[in-house]
């Protein structure tokens, strides 16, 4: 744990997620670090620079819990004018819950915190704290027929979070309590390639018309030893965004991922 904290301090200067694949107890025991970079430079008819980087540190005790922290960011300029500037940090602790034999190794408790800012979404600062439960899918099906989802893992999560958002615009500071639900899925085609998908739905508990939806897709392919290419796409919705910010946000990117 001490090593995890030291590593997190050392990487917070990095400028997004490393990977959307879900993390679980026993996936990779011990301390594990992965990083991702994406660089873009265009000249001629288009004058643009864009830089993205992220890093994740995970400690997995292989039996009772796993904890991981991640920092990510992006910066971009078009014709020497800044058009992208965001930072993100997330910390999550996942612990096993053994209630009944049928739930053994399938039910998890989660605790998480997050801070971020995004200048061009007018978010000066956003912080949240949350708790929830997560259930691992497909285990029962595989006990009946081992080949049904042999190379897949899926998770359903439900809980709540407290959110505080301050804006760079005249929009008032928000203090929200939201329902936090998600579905996370990963399928391994081989040892060298996998597909992952995350879906989040986060409505206010007292006003369900105010909600956030997030969809993230990733195709990850090994290119050499501990180096991978990931092809990512996302589609996000904020039903009631700040003034002058679009409701929908979507895009795609290609990242170089390294693991050690």
C-alpha positions as CSV (number, residue, x, y, z in Angstrom):
1,X,0.0,0.0,0.0
2,X,2.8,2.4,0.8
3,X,4.3,1.7,-2.6
4,X,1.0,2.5,-4.2
5,X,0.7,5.9,-2.5
6,X,4.3,6.8,-3.5
7,X,3.7,5.9,-7.1
8,X,0.4,7.9,-7.2
9,X,2.2,11.0,-6.0
10,X,4.9,10.6,-8.6
11,X,2.5,10.3,-11.5
12,X,0.1,13.1,-10.7
13,X,2.0,15.5,-12.9
14,X,1.0,13.5,-16.0
15,X,-1.5,14.9,-18.4
16,X,-8.0,9.9,-21.0
17,X,-8.4,6.7,-19.2
18,X,-5.7,4.1,-19.5
19,X,-8.2,1.3,-20.1
20,X,-11.9,0.8,-19.7
21,X,-11.6,-2.9,-18.9
22,X,-13.0,-3.7,-15.4
23,X,-10.6,-4.4,-12.5
24,X,-11.3,-7.3,-10.1
25,X,-9.7,-9.1,-7.2
26,X,-7.2,-11.7,-8.4
27,X,-6.8,-10.4,-11.9
28,X,-3.1,-9.6,-11.4
29,X,-1.8,-10.1,-7.8
30,X,0.7,-7.5,-6.5
31,X,1.5,-4.0,-7.7
32,X,0.8,-3.3,-11.4
33,X,1.3,-0.1,-13.4
34,X,0.0,0.8,-16.8
35,X,0.4,4.0,-18.8
36,X,-1.0,5.4,-22.0
37,X,0.0,8.2,-24.3
38,X,-1.6,9.8,-27.4
39,X,0.1,12.5,-29.4
40,X,-1.2,14.4,-32.5
41,X,0.4,17.0,-34.6
42,X,-0.9,18.5,-37.8
43,X,0.6,21.1,-40.1
44,X,-0.3,22.6,-43.5
45,X,-4.0,23.1,-44.1
46,X,-4.5,22.2,-40.4
47,X,-2.4,23.6,-37.5
48,X,-3.1,21.5,-34.5
49,X,-1.4,19.8,-31.5
50,X,-3.1,17.5,-29.0
51,X,-1.5,15.5,-26.2
52,X,-3.1,12.9,-23.9
53,X,-1.5,10.8,-21.2
54,X,-2.7,8.7,-18.3
55,X,-1.4,6.2,-15.7
56,X,-3.0,3.7,-13.4
57,X,-1.4,2.0,-10.3
58,X,-3.1,-1.1,-9.0
59,X,-2.5,-3.2,-5.9
60,X,-4.2,-6.6,-5.8
61,X,-3.9,-8.8,-2.7
62,X,-5.5,-11.6,-4.8
63,X,-8.0,-12.6,-2.1
64,X,-9.8,-9.8,-0.1
65,X,-9.4,-6.5,-2.0
66,X,-7.9,-4.6,-4.8
67,X,-7.2,-0.8,-4.9
68,X,-6.4,1.3,-7.9
69,X,-5.7,4.9,-8.6
70,X,-5.6,6.7,-11.9
71,X,-4.7,10.2,-13.3
72,X,-5.3,11.4,-16.8
73,X,-5.3,14.5,-18.8
74,X,-5.5,16.1,-22.2
75,X,-4.2,19.4,-23.7
76,X,-4.7,20.7,-27.2
77,X,-4.2,23.7,-29.4
78,X,-5.6,24.6,-32.8
79,X,-4.0,27.5,-34.7
80,X,-2.1,28.4,-31.5
81,X,-5.3,28.7,-29.6
82,X,-6.0,26.4,-26.7
83,X,-9.1,24.3,-27.3
84,X,-8.7,21.4,-24.9
85,X,-7.6,21.3,-21.3
86,X,-8.8,18.7,-18.8
87,X,-7.4,16.8,-15.8
88,X,-8.9,13.8,-14.0
89,X,-8.0,11.6,-10.9
90,X,-9.8,8.6,-9.6
91,X,-9.2,6.3,-6.6
92,X,-11.2,3.1,-6.0
93,X,-11.2,0.3,-3.4
94,X,-13.0,-3.0,-4.1
95,X,-13.4,-5.6,-1.4
96,X,-14.9,-9.1,-1.4
97,X,-18.2,-10.0,0.4
98,X,-18.9,-13.6,1.3
99,X,-22.6,-13.8,2.4
100,X,-23.9,-17.0,0.9
101,X,-22.2,-19.8,-1.1
102,X,-23.9,-18.7,-4.3
103,X,-22.4,-15.2,-4.0
104,X,-18.9,-16.4,-3.1
105,X,-16.3,-14.4,-5.1
106,X,-19.1,-12.7,-7.1
107,X,-20.3,-9.9,-4.8
108,X,-18.1,-6.9,-4.1
109,X,-18.3,-3.6,-2.2
110,X,-16.8,-0.5,-3.8
111,X,-15.7,2.8,-2.4
112,X,-14.4,5.6,-4.7
113,X,-13.5,9.2,-5.0
114,X,-12.8,11.4,-8.0
115,X,-11.7,14.9,-8.8
116,X,-11.6,16.6,-12.3
117,X,-11.7,19.8,-14.2
118,X,-12.5,20.5,-17.8
119,X,-12.1,24.1,-19.0
120,X,-14.0,23.7,-22.3
121,X,-17.0,22.0,-20.5
122,X,-16.9,25.0,-18.1
123,X,-16.1,22.7,-15.1
124,X,-13.7,24.5,-12.8
125,X,-13.7,21.6,-10.3
126,X,-15.8,18.5,-9.8
127,X,-15.4,16.2,-6.8
128,X,-17.4,13.1,-5.9
129,X,-17.5,10.4,-3.3
130,X,-19.4,7.2,-3.7
131,X,-20.2,3.7,-2.4
132,X,-21.9,0.7,-4.0
133,X,-22.1,-3.0,-4.7
134,X,-21.0,-4.9,-7.7
135,X,-22.0,-8.4,-8.9
136,X,-20.0,-10.5,-11.2
137,X,-22.1,-12.0,-14.0
138,X,-21.7,-15.2,-16.0
139,X,-20.2,-17.3,-13.2
140,X,-23.5,-19.3,-12.6
141,X,-23.9,-19.8,-16.4
142,X,-20.3,-21.1,-16.7
143,X,-20.8,-23.5,-13.8
144,X,-23.6,-25.1,-15.9
145,X,-22.0,-24.8,-19.3
146,X,-18.3,-23.9,-19.2
147,X,-18.2,-22.5,-22.7
148,X,-21.0,-20.0,-22.6
149,X,-19.0,-17.0,-21.5
150,X,-15.6,-18.7,-21.1
151,X,-13.6,-15.7,-22.3
152,X,-15.9,-13.0,-21.0
153,X,-16.4,-11.1,-17.7
154,X,-19.3,-8.9,-16.9
155,X,-20.3,-6.8,-13.9
156,X,-23.4,-5.0,-12.7
157,X,-23.0,-2.2,-10.2
158,X,-25.4,-0.1,-8.2
159,X,-24.9,2.5,-5.5
160,X,-24.9,6.2,-4.8
161,X,-22.6,9.2,-4.9
162,X,-22.3,12.7,-3.7
163,X,-21.2,15.3,-6.3
164,X,-20.0,18.9,-6.0
165,X,-19.5,20.9,-9.2
166,X,-18.2,24.4,-9.5
167,X,-18.3,26.1,-12.9
168,X,-16.2,28.7,-14.7
169,X,-19.4,30.3,-16.0
170,X,-22.1,32.0,-14.0
171,X,-23.9,28.7,-13.4
172,X,-24.4,28.1,-9.6
173,X,-22.3,25.6,-7.7
174,X,-24.1,22.2,-7.6
175,X,-24.3,19.8,-4.7
176,X,-26.0,16.6,-5.9
177,X,-26.8,13.1,-4.7
178,X,-26.9,10.7,-7.6
179,X,-27.8,7.1,-8.2
180,X,-24.8,5.4,-9.7
181,X,-25.4,2.3,-11.9
182,X,-23.2,0.7,-14.4
183,X,-22.5,-2.3,-16.6
184,X,-18.9,-3.3,-17.4
185,X,-17.9,-6.0,-19.8
186,X,-14.6,-7.4,-21.3
187,X,-14.2,-10.2,-23.8
188,X,-10.8,-11.7,-24.6
189,X,-10.3,-12.9,-28.1
190,X,-6.9,-14.3,-27.3
191,X,-4.0,-13.5,-24.9
192,X,-3.1,-10.6,-27.2
193,X,-6.5,-8.9,-28.0
194,X,-9.6,-7.9,-26.0
195,X,-12.8,-5.8,-26.3
196,X,-14.2,-3.8,-23.4
197,X,-17.4,-1.8,-22.9
198,X,-18.5,0.4,-20.0
199,X,-22.0,2.0,-19.5
200,X,-22.9,4.4,-16.7
201,X,-26.2,5.9,-15.8
202,X,-26.2,8.5,-13.0
203,X,-29.5,10.4,-12.4
204,X,-30.2,12.8,-9.5
205,X,-32.2,10.8,-6.9
206,X,-34.6,13.7,-6.5
207,X,-34.9,14.7,-10.2
208,X,-34.4,11.8,-12.7
209,X,-34.6,14.2,-15.6
210,X,-31.1,15.5,-14.6
211,X,-28.9,12.6,-15.5
212,X,-25.5,11.7,-17.0
213,X,-24.9,8.8,-19.3
214,X,-21.5,7.5,-20.4
215,X,-20.6,4.8,-23.0
216,X,-17.0,3.8,-23.6
217,X,-15.6,1.2,-26.0
218,X,-12.1,-0.2,-26.3
219,X,-10.4,-2.7,-28.6
220,X,-6.9,-3.5,-27.2
221,X,-4.3,-5.3,-29.3
222,X,-0.8,-6.4,-28.2
223,X,2.0,-5.2,-30.6
224,X,5.2,-6.1,-28.8
225,X,5.9,-7.7,-25.4
226,X,4.3,-5.2,-22.9
227,X,3.2,-2.6,-25.5
228,X,-0.4,-2.5,-26.8
229,X,-2.5,-0.3,-29.1
230,X,-6.0,0.6,-28.0
231,X,-8.7,1.9,-30.2
232,X,-11.3,3.8,-28.1
233,X,-14.6,5.5,-28.7
234,X,-17.0,7.2,-26.3
235,X,-20.4,8.8,-26.3
236,X,-21.5,10.8,-23.3
237,X,-24.7,12.6,-22.4
238,X,-25.3,15.4,-19.8
239,X,-29.1,16.0,-19.9
240,X,-28.7,19.5,-18.2
241,X,-25.2,20.8,-19.0
242,X,-23.9,24.3,-18.1
243,X,-25.1,27.2,-20.3
244,X,-23.5,27.0,-23.8
245,X,-22.2,23.4,-23.4
246,X,-23.5,20.7,-25.7
247,X,-25.7,17.9,-24.3
248,X,-23.9,15.2,-26.2
249,X,-20.2,14.6,-26.4
250,X,-18.5,11.9,-28.5
251,X,-15.2,11.0,-30.1
252,X,-12.6,8.4,-30.8
253,X,-8.9,8.1,-30.2
254,X,-5.9,5.6,-30.6
255,X,-3.5,5.2,-27.6
256,X,-0.2,3.4,-27.1
257,X,-0.4,1.5,-23.8
258,X,2.6,0.1,-21.8
259,X,2.5,-2.2,-18.8
260,X,5.0,-3.0,-16.2
